[in-house]
Amino acid sequence: MIRKLPGLFVLAMALAAAILPGHGSSAASPEPTGFGEHRWLRNPIIVSLSSSMDAPPPNIKPGSDVKAAVQRALQSWSDAAGIQFLETTSSNETISPANEGDGVDLLTVSAANASEFAASDAPARTRVFYDSGGAIVEADIALNPTAQFSDDGTPGTYDLESTFTHEIGHLIGLEHSAVIGATMQPRQALNGVYGLPAFTQRSLSEDDIASARALYGRHAGWSSISGRLTTNVTGRARSIFGANIFAEDVASGNVVGSSISSSSGTYRVQGLRAGVYRVFAQPLDGPVSEQDIGANGSQAGLIETTPPFRSFVASSSSPSQSLNVGANSALRLSYFVFSRAPVLAPSLIGMNGELSTAPLPLRPGETLSIYVAGEGLDDITLDGISISSAFISIVPESLHQAKFDTPYPVISFDIAVSADIQPGDFTIRLQSSNGELAFLPGAITIER
């Protein structure tokens, strides 16, 4: 039976940077953002694996185990959110049209869905239907038949498991994140970026897990930090739309949750454990941009962070203090900031001779050079660079200007990763000579 449903969002996962070794860089195409507070009410969620997975089309590298990639992705979200997936099979190969669902939650790799990507080079698309109360009642995922996929890191292909893990995040109701190392950030790297397999998005970040907990574990003792950002423009109070607010665990430096402020200036970092945190706020002008976040969903219409403001460290009373968050608590923190356009605006990161928007996957015990590119970077000294983890240090006298074909400066510096560091996503913090701050949340990923 075909049902017409009152709500629909379409999502498409974006490709990440096309990389030019040593002398160039480019940003990826953004994909639409997500669903606000839409979630499934039934548990388990019944997903139907299309028969197309048994005989994948030629854009999927022969020998790739598509079903295994899907099953690992489903298990990741099941572990994070405490929800269950019940797998079935279907002979259907095409996702439901935009104006009517068929009640089947289909995951398909068939070339029959080519028309869904007529105006898009995104590697995948998730179409979600929900009822008048906002509950998700159907979600379909299709891979782009013009994009190349593999499960073994073949350069120039997308990683199947990373793609499905991101899209299943949308299937359960998650929006995009501005944490660079999150699975739910809007861009996906091709295998071969930085000369490495692009496996980072297979593993959920703490930010991803916190978002899933917020949707499906509201009564499990999780805590939140919420409030409103405002400023004053020509004598009138204004809400700040499109600020990225993120929280770090003070002990580890790991980015553990984030939020994007709404058009009313409100934000809510959810799904936090009891602990001690430091909160940061910044405009969306970095590797994850306003356009990446604002295609539709709860941040629809976001083109730029308005009014503009400069990044700052948030706390209950002064920027130097951390926040003690108890179990099952709801901490309210609102901020009034001066409206000033940023001068310091890092927009790309890199390693191994390449710039990109993809996180930097590092290993315990290694020392290497990394790059940061963007406006105002020529005003950074080595003393103005730090990493949120005490287990990652800046190598003395390693800062220098790097040569790339970019319209803004590129700096390079060396970092040393302790062998004792634990997995997580860590922030590159920058401070100019005049005290302006900028953050790259989750730019460094220690892989799990």
C-alpha positions as a printed NumPy array, in Angstrom:
array([[  0.   ,   0.   ,   0.   ],
       [  1.36 ,   3.414,  -0.993],
       [  1.023,   6.16 ,   1.574],
       [  1.387,   9.864,   0.987],
       [  3.358,  11.359,   3.849],
       [  3.367,  14.992,   4.924],
       [  7.082,  15.513,   5.536],
       [ 10.222,  14.873,   3.502],
       [ 13.889,  15.767,   3.564],
       [ 16.412,  14.655,   0.971],
       [ 20.087,  14.314,   1.85 ],
       [ 23.086,  13.64 ,  -0.312],
       [ 26.557,  12.951,   0.934],
       [ 29.171,  15.235,  -0.612],
       [ 32.526,  14.343,  -2.055],
       [ 35.481,  15.887,  -0.303],
       [ 38.346,  17.863,  -1.719],
       [ 39.827,  17.232,  -5.105],
       [ 43.518,  17.376,  -4.165],
       [ 46.431,  18.77 ,  -6.129],
       [ 49.691,  17.578,  -4.534],
       [ 52.005,  20.347,  -3.386],
       [ 50.648,  23.2  ,  -5.471],
       [ 46.89 ,  23.368,  -5.155],
       [ 43.698,  22.666,  -3.312],
       [ 39.947,  22.769,  -3.775],
       [ 36.951,  22.406,  -1.505],
       [ 34.288,  19.76 ,  -1.844],
       [ 30.678,  20.091,  -2.893],
       [ 28.385,  20.421,   0.13 ],
       [ 25.447,  18.155,   0.773],
       [ 22.12 ,  19.175,   2.309],
       [ 21.824,  19.107,   6.059],
       [ 19.492,  17.057,   8.225],
       [ 16.361,  16.633,  10.165],
       [ 16.203,  18.565,  13.442],
       [ 14.489,  16.399,  16.041],
       [ 12.918,  13.8  ,  13.731],
       [ 13.455,  10.265,  14.994],
       [ 12.092,   6.742,  14.787],
       [  9.529,   5.693,  17.373],
       [  9.667,   2.009,  16.531],
       [ 12.49 ,  -0.248,  17.618],
       [ 13.765,  -2.272,  15.844],
       [ 14.012,  -0.314,  12.607],
       [ 13.37 ,  -2.709,   9.735],
       [ 15.8  ,  -2.114,   6.864],
       [ 15.541,  -3.888,   3.525],
       [ 18.785,  -4.66 ,   1.684],
       [ 18.171,  -4.521,  -2.046],
       [ 18.985,  -7.492,  -4.245],
       [ 21.277,  -5.085,  -6.126],
       [ 23.831,  -5.689,  -3.358],
       [ 24.161,  -9.309,  -4.459],
       [ 25.179,  -8.258,  -7.977],
       [ 26.668,  -4.743,  -7.583],
       [ 26.912,  -2.474, -10.646],
       [ 30.315,  -1.793, -12.262],
       [ 30.902,   1.439, -10.322],
       [ 31.571,  -0.765,  -7.256],
       [ 34.977,  -2.452,  -7.395],
       [ 34.625,  -6.187,  -8.08 ],
       [ 35.093,  -8.262,  -4.959],
       [ 33.809,  -5.546,  -2.616],
       [ 31.512,  -6.928,   0.076],
       [ 28.681,  -4.385,   0.014],
       [ 26.477,  -6.18 ,   2.53 ],
       [ 29.291,  -6.501,   5.046],
       [ 29.98 ,  -2.755,   4.771],
       [ 26.284,  -2.016,   5.394],
       [ 26.103,  -4.404,   8.34 ],
       [ 29.149,  -2.891,  10.018],
       [ 27.69 ,   0.59 ,   9.55 ],
       [ 24.346,  -0.473,  11.042],
       [ 26.136,  -2.042,  14.005],
       [ 28.06 ,   1.17 ,  14.693],
       [ 24.865,   3.178,  15.058],
       [ 23.119,   0.399,  16.98 ],
       [ 25.931,   0.437,  19.535],
       [ 25.884,   4.242,  19.751],
       [ 22.149,   4.873,  19.981],
       [ 20.87 ,   1.718,  21.669],
       [ 18.545,   1.044,  18.738],
       [ 18.208,  -2.22 ,  16.855],
       [ 18.041,  -2.856,  13.116],
       [ 16.214,  -5.852,  11.695],
       [ 17.561,  -6.757,   8.263],
       [ 15.34 ,  -8.075,   5.494],
       [ 15.855,  -8.381,   1.748],
       [ 13.938,  -6.857,  -1.142],
       [ 13.884,  -7.371,  -4.876],
       [ 13.201,  -3.656,  -5.259],
       [ 16.134,  -1.604,  -6.487],
       [ 14.771,   1.964,  -6.585],
       [ 14.072,   4.293,  -3.68 ],
       [ 10.618,   5.819,  -3.213],
       [  9.837,   8.959,  -5.226],
       [  9.844,  12.265,  -3.364],
       [  6.066,  12.614,  -3.253],
       [  5.121,   9.196,  -1.883],
       [  6.668,   6.471,   0.228],
       [  6.07 ,   2.769,  -0.034],
       [  6.717,   1.969,   3.629],
       [  9.923,   0.025,   2.863],
       [ 13.22 ,   1.305,   4.269],
       [ 15.378,   0.402,   1.281],
       [ 19.181,   0.43 ,   1.025],
       [ 20.21 ,   0.067,  -2.605],
       [ 23.253,   0.353,  -4.871],
       [ 21.365,  -0.067,  -8.146],
       [ 22.095,   2.035, -11.244],
       [ 18.311,   2.372, -11.567],
       [ 18.549,   5.354,  -9.188],
       [ 20.654,   7.422, -11.599],
       [ 17.914,  10.053, -12.038],
       [ 18.182,  10.897,  -8.329],
       [ 21.695,  12.221,  -9.015],
       [ 21.009,  14.063, -12.276],
       [ 22.153,  17.381, -10.808],
       [ 24.473,  16.051,  -8.121],
       [ 27.889,  14.446,  -7.889],
       [ 27.258,  13.408,  -4.289],
       [ 28.202,   9.773,  -3.616],
       [ 24.922,   8.901,  -1.892],
       [ 21.436,  10.161,  -1.072],
       [ 19.091,   9.502,   1.826],
       [ 15.381,  10.257,   1.457],
       [ 13.401,  10.401,   4.688],
       [  9.632,  10.505,   5.205],
       [  8.034,  11.457,   8.499],
       [  4.482,  11.814,   9.794],
       [  2.626,  14.915,  10.98 ],
       [  4.076,  14.466,  14.465],
       [  7.645,  14.446,  13.194],
       [  8.285,  10.715,  13.644],
       [ 10.299,   9.069,  10.855],
       [  8.221,   6.411,   9.092],
       [ 10.438,   5.589,   6.092],
       [ 14.012,   6.194,   4.986],
       [ 15.744,   5.063,   1.772],
       [ 19.441,   5.185,   0.875],
       [ 20.852,   5.019,  -2.662],
       [ 24.447,   5.158,  -3.884],
       [ 25.316,   7.338,  -6.865],
       [ 25.898,   5.007,  -9.841],
       [ 28.312,   7.526, -11.402],
       [ 30.613,   7.521,  -8.346],
       [ 33.25 ,   4.84 ,  -7.816],
       [ 33.275,   2.758,  -4.603],
       [ 35.431,   0.093,  -2.975],
       [ 35.952,  -1.485,   0.44 ],
       [ 39.748,  -1.791,   0.302],
       [ 40.942,   1.832,   0.059],
       [ 41.499,   1.893,  -3.71 ],
       [ 42.644,   5.468,  -4.567],
       [ 40.022,   7.584,  -6.336],
       [ 37.073,   5.618,  -4.904],
       [ 34.753,   6.293,  -1.999],
       [ 34.872,   3.897,   0.923],
       [ 31.634,   1.908,   1.046],
       [ 31.492,   1.585,   4.822],
       [ 32.196,   5.291,   5.392],
       [ 29.455,   6.235,   2.941],
       [ 26.871,   3.944,   4.509],
       [ 27.813,   4.96 ,   8.048],
       [ 27.184,   8.613,   7.197],
       [ 23.929,   7.928,   5.385],
       [ 22.578,   5.654,   8.121],
       [ 23.21 ,   8.554,  10.49 ],
       [ 20.738,  10.515,   8.366],
       [ 18.396,   7.52 ,   8.274],
       [ 18.095,   7.624,  12.078],
       [ 17.501,  11.396,  12.036],
       [ 20.864,  13.081,  12.531],
       [ 21.881,  16.418,  11.067],
       [ 25.302,  17.394,   9.833],
       [ 28.064,  18.323,  12.238],
       [ 30.703,  21.048,  11.962],
       [ 33.219,  18.862,  13.814],
       [ 35.763,  18.055,  11.115],
       [ 36.498,  14.547,  12.378],
       [ 32.852,  13.529,  12.768],
       [ 31.25 ,  10.896,  10.549],
       [ 28.343,  13.336,  10.162],
       [ 30.398,  16.224,   8.843],
       [ 29.081,  17.165,   5.367],
       [ 32.075,  16.092,   3.278],
       [ 33.521,  12.698,   2.465],
       [ 37.095,  12.197,   1.333],
       [ 38.058,   9.995,  -1.58 ],
       [ 40.521,   7.235,  -0.888],
       [ 43.968,   8.62 ,  -1.634],
       [ 43.551,  12.022,   0.03 ],
       [ 46.813,  12.625,   1.943],
       [ 48.035,   9.429,   0.241],
       [ 45.934,   7.334,   2.643],
       [ 42.762,   5.224,   2.627],
       [ 39.75 ,   7.336,   3.66 ],
       [ 38.524,   5.118,   6.489],
       [ 38.09 ,   7.807,   9.172],
       [ 34.315,   8.103,   8.791],
       [ 33.831,   4.379,   9.4  ],
       [ 34.333,   5.059,  13.125],
       [ 31.851,   7.263,  14.959],
       [ 33.281,  10.239,  16.808],
       [ 32.208,  11.221,  20.32 ],
       [ 30.242,  14.03 ,  18.672],
       [ 28.339,  11.506,  16.513],
       [ 27.644,   9.294,  19.513],
       [ 26.431,  12.227,  21.632],
       [ 24.009,  13.266,  18.868],
       [ 22.625,   9.724,  18.634],
       [ 22.252,   9.529,  22.419],
       [ 20.361,  12.815,  22.383],
       [ 17.804,  11.402,  19.943],
       [ 17.375,   7.932,  21.418],
       [ 18.545,   8.112,  25.023],
       [ 16.942,  11.174,  26.513],
       [ 16.069,   9.427,  29.762],
       [ 19.383,   7.644,  30.289],
       [ 21.051,  10.31 ,  32.452],
       [ 22.671,  12.267,  29.605],
       [ 23.245,  15.977,  30.119],
       [ 23.148,  19.067,  27.928],
       [ 24.544,  22.588,  27.635],
       [ 22.224,  25.041,  25.919],
       [ 21.589,  28.745,  25.603],
       [ 21.48 ,  31.63 ,  23.169],
       [ 24.054,  33.781,  21.379],
       [ 23.189,  37.442,  20.833],
       [ 24.957,  40.606,  19.779],
       [ 24.135,  44.27 ,  19.204],
       [ 23.951,  45.81 ,  15.74 ],
       [ 23.268,  49.549,  15.408],
       [ 21.778,  49.667,  18.872],
       [ 19.47 ,  46.668,  18.375],
       [ 19.827,  43.192,  19.904],
       [ 20.332,  40.487,  17.278],
       [ 20.433,  36.691,  17.494],
       [ 23.476,  34.992,  15.966],
       [ 22.513,  32.454,  13.31 ],
       [ 25.066,  29.833,  12.257],
       [ 27.507,  29.778,  15.158],
       [ 29.313,  26.499,  15.796],
       [ 29.343,  25.687,  19.514],
       [ 31.403,  22.678,  20.548],
       [ 32.476,  21.087,  23.822],
       [ 35.774,  19.428,  24.705],
       [ 36.475,  17.09 ,  27.586],
       [ 39.04 ,  18.949,  29.726],
       [ 40.933,  15.817,  30.766],
       [ 41.428,  14.353,  27.281],
       [ 40.915,  17.35 ,  24.976],
       [ 38.545,  15.21 ,  22.9  ],
       [ 35.678,  17.   ,  21.105],
       [ 32.588,  15.387,  22.643],
       [ 29.577,  17.317,  21.33 ],
       [ 28.493,  20.249,  19.183],
       [ 25.584,  22.344,  17.96 ],
       [ 24.824,  24.994,  15.331],
       [ 22.876,  28.021,  16.567],
       [ 19.435,  28.494,  15.023],
       [ 17.979,  31.663,  13.488],
       [ 16.838,  32.602,  17.007],
       [ 20.419,  32.232,  18.275],
       [ 19.676,  29.134,  20.348],
       [ 21.991,  26.143,  20.581],
       [ 21.97 ,  22.831,  22.443],
       [ 24.947,  20.511,  22.913],
       [ 23.342,  17.238,  24.   ],
       [ 24.134,  13.661,  24.951],
       [ 26.974,  14.552,  27.337],
       [ 28.204,  12.382,  30.178],
       [ 28.802,  13.918,  33.585],
       [ 32.22 ,  15.555,  33.439],
       [ 34.315,  18.695,  33.177],
       [ 34.107,  20.499,  29.841],
       [ 35.324,  23.564,  28.038],
       [ 32.948,  25.16 ,  25.518],
       [ 33.918,  27.152,  22.423],
       [ 31.93 ,  29.236,  19.943],
       [ 32.977,  30.299,  16.463],
       [ 31.518,  31.338,  13.103],
       [ 31.136,  28.704,  10.381],
       [ 33.88 ,  29.886,   8.057],
       [ 36.296,  26.952,   8.181],
       [ 36.609,  23.546,   6.465],
       [ 32.906,  23.006,   7.256],
       [ 31.212,  26.138,   5.942],
       [ 27.847,  27.807,   6.37 ],
       [ 26.775,  26.601,   2.925],
       [ 27.628,  23.024,   3.897],
       [ 25.276,  23.199,   6.872],
       [ 22.489,  25.413,   5.558],
       [ 21.013,  23.715,   2.49 ],
       [ 17.836,  22.652,   4.352],
       [ 16.635,  21.101,   7.587],
       [ 16.716,  22.998,  10.872],
       [ 19.41 ,  25.37 ,   9.541],
       [ 17.68 ,  26.   ,   6.197],
       [ 18.579,  29.349,   4.694],
       [ 21.972,  29.609,   6.398],
       [ 24.346,  31.272,   3.945],
       [ 26.762,  32.909,   6.353],
       [ 27.076,  33.324,  10.109],
       [ 25.112,  36.493,  10.874],
       [ 25.765,  38.856,  12.487],
       [ 29.514,  38.176,  12.299],
       [ 31.498,  37.601,  15.496],
       [ 34.912,  36.377,  16.525],
       [ 35.619,  32.984,  18.069],
       [ 35.744,  32.779,  21.847],
       [ 36.131,  30.363,  24.755],
       [ 32.864,  30.127,  26.703],
       [ 32.434,  29.455,  30.415],
       [ 30.081,  30.165,  33.29 ],
       [ 31.919,  33.284,  34.41 ],
       [ 35.29 ,  33.793,  32.703],
       [ 37.026,  32.383,  29.621],
       [ 39.627,  30.573,  31.725],
       [ 37.167,  28.436,  33.67 ],
       [ 35.859,  24.997,  32.783],
       [ 32.308,  23.766,  33.274],
       [ 31.329,  21.05 ,  35.717],
       [ 28.386,  19.136,  34.269],
       [ 26.547,  16.681,  36.506],
       [ 24.628,  13.603,  35.438],
       [ 21.181,  14.21 ,  33.976],
       [ 21.629,  17.985,  34.138],
       [ 20.667,  20.798,  31.774],
       [ 23.153,  23.665,  32.044],
       [ 22.036,  27.   ,  30.588],
       [ 24.729,  29.292,  29.184],
       [ 23.839,  32.316,  27.066],
       [ 26.331,  34.81 ,  25.701],
       [ 26.328,  38.385,  24.45 ],
       [ 29.257,  39.081,  22.125],
       [ 30.391,  42.085,  20.115],
       [ 29.711,  41.905,  16.405],
       [ 33.095,  41.988,  14.679],
       [ 34.087,  40.365,  11.408],
       [ 36.806,  37.717,  11.84 ],
       [ 40.241,  38.435,  10.419],
       [ 41.659,  35.024,  11.277],
       [ 39.792,  32.404,   9.221],
       [ 41.501,  29.025,   8.654],
       [ 39.686,  27.155,   5.884],
       [ 41.834,  24.164,   4.858],
       [ 44.082,  21.679,   6.61 ],
       [ 46.58 ,  19.216,   5.247],
       [ 49.488,  16.813,   5.474],
       [ 51.733,  14.797,   3.14 ],
       [ 51.956,  17.673,   0.659],
       [ 48.18 ,  18.116,   0.219],
       [ 45.465,  20.491,   1.425],
       [ 41.888,  19.347,   1.994],
       [ 38.807,  19.646,   4.206],
       [ 39.242,  16.08 ,   5.473],
       [ 40.478,  15.418,   9.036],
       [ 44.12 ,  14.493,   9.577],
       [ 44.329,  10.785,  10.553],
       [ 47.346,  10.404,  12.836],
       [ 48.855,   7.498,  14.746],
       [ 50.285,   7.371,  18.257],
       [ 54.039,   7.885,  18.355],
       [ 54.505,   9.706,  15.041],
       [ 55.937,  13.156,  14.264],
       [ 54.989,  14.901,  11.038],
       [ 54.327,  18.231,   9.347],
       [ 50.781,  19.533,   8.995],
       [ 49.366,  22.551,   7.15 ],
       [ 46.726,  25.143,   7.917],
       [ 45.539,  27.542,   5.194],
       [ 43.324,  30.609,   5.362],
       [ 43.012,  34.331,   5.859],
       [ 45.142,  35.845,   8.599],
       [ 47.452,  32.846,   8.981],
       [ 50.503,  35.013,   8.234],
       [ 49.925,  36.676,  11.629],
       [ 50.406,  33.426,  13.549],
       [ 53.548,  32.649,  15.535],
       [ 54.495,  29.262,  16.933],
       [ 53.411,  30.432,  20.388],
       [ 49.938,  31.016,  18.936],
       [ 49.446,  27.353,  17.936],
       [ 48.26 ,  24.631,  20.298],
       [ 46.384,  21.318,  20.225],
       [ 43.562,  20.425,  22.623],
       [ 45.319,  17.214,  23.72 ],
       [ 48.254,  17.304,  26.131],
       [ 49.553,  14.253,  24.254],
       [ 50.117,  16.245,  21.03 ],
       [ 52.88 ,  18.857,  21.144],
       [ 54.138,  21.479,  18.708],
       [ 57.768,  20.928,  17.709],
       [ 59.868,  24.045,  18.521],
       [ 61.123,  26.191,  15.623],
       [ 59.09 ,  24.2  ,  13.071],
       [ 56.756,  26.98 ,  11.823],
       [ 57.231,  28.23 ,   8.275],
       [ 55.234,  29.446,   5.276],
       [ 54.258,  26.745,   2.793],
       [ 53.919,  27.115,  -0.993],
       [ 50.455,  26.263,  -2.369],
       [ 48.369,  27.87 ,  -5.111],
       [ 45.88 ,  29.435,  -2.705],
       [ 44.653,  33.036,  -2.473],
       [ 45.544,  33.1  ,   1.224],
       [ 48.56 ,  32.15 ,   3.358],
       [ 49.473,  28.556,   4.235],
       [ 51.557,  27.727,   7.295],
       [ 53.319,  24.472,   8.116],
       [ 54.445,  23.213,  11.509],
       [ 55.461,  19.891,  13.022],
       [ 53.55 ,  18.018,  15.699],
       [ 54.64 ,  15.096,  17.852],
       [ 52.001,  12.582,  18.942],
       [ 52.681,  10.712,  22.173],
       [ 52.553,   6.937,  22.082],
       [ 50.206,   7.161,  25.088],
       [ 47.445,   9.152,  23.389],
       [ 43.971,   7.625,  23.32 ],
       [ 41.689,   7.632,  20.239],
       [ 39.644,  10.769,  19.68 ],
       [ 39.15 ,  13.977,  17.713],
       [ 41.226,  16.974,  18.736],
       [ 41.18 ,  20.692,  18.003],
       [ 43.87 ,  22.853,  16.426],
       [ 43.742,  26.2  ,  18.254],
       [ 45.173,  29.368,  16.737],
       [ 45.74 ,  32.817,  18.249],
       [ 46.998,  35.819,  16.285],
       [ 49.403,  38.436,  17.623],
       [ 46.47 ,  40.72 ,  18.496],
       [ 44.713,  37.978,  20.487],
       [ 42.082,  36.84 ,  17.962],
       [ 41.204,  33.141,  18.279],
       [ 40.249,  30.516,  15.689],
       [ 39.549,  26.797,  16.126],
       [ 39.582,  23.727,  13.9  ],
       [ 37.454,  21.312,  15.994],
       [ 38.226,  17.645,  15.381],
       [ 40.815,  18.469,  12.702],
       [ 43.167,  15.835,  14.144],
       [ 41.817,  12.309,  14.477],
       [ 43.598,   9.575,  16.374],
       [ 41.977,   6.558,  14.817],
       [ 40.052,   4.038,  16.844]])
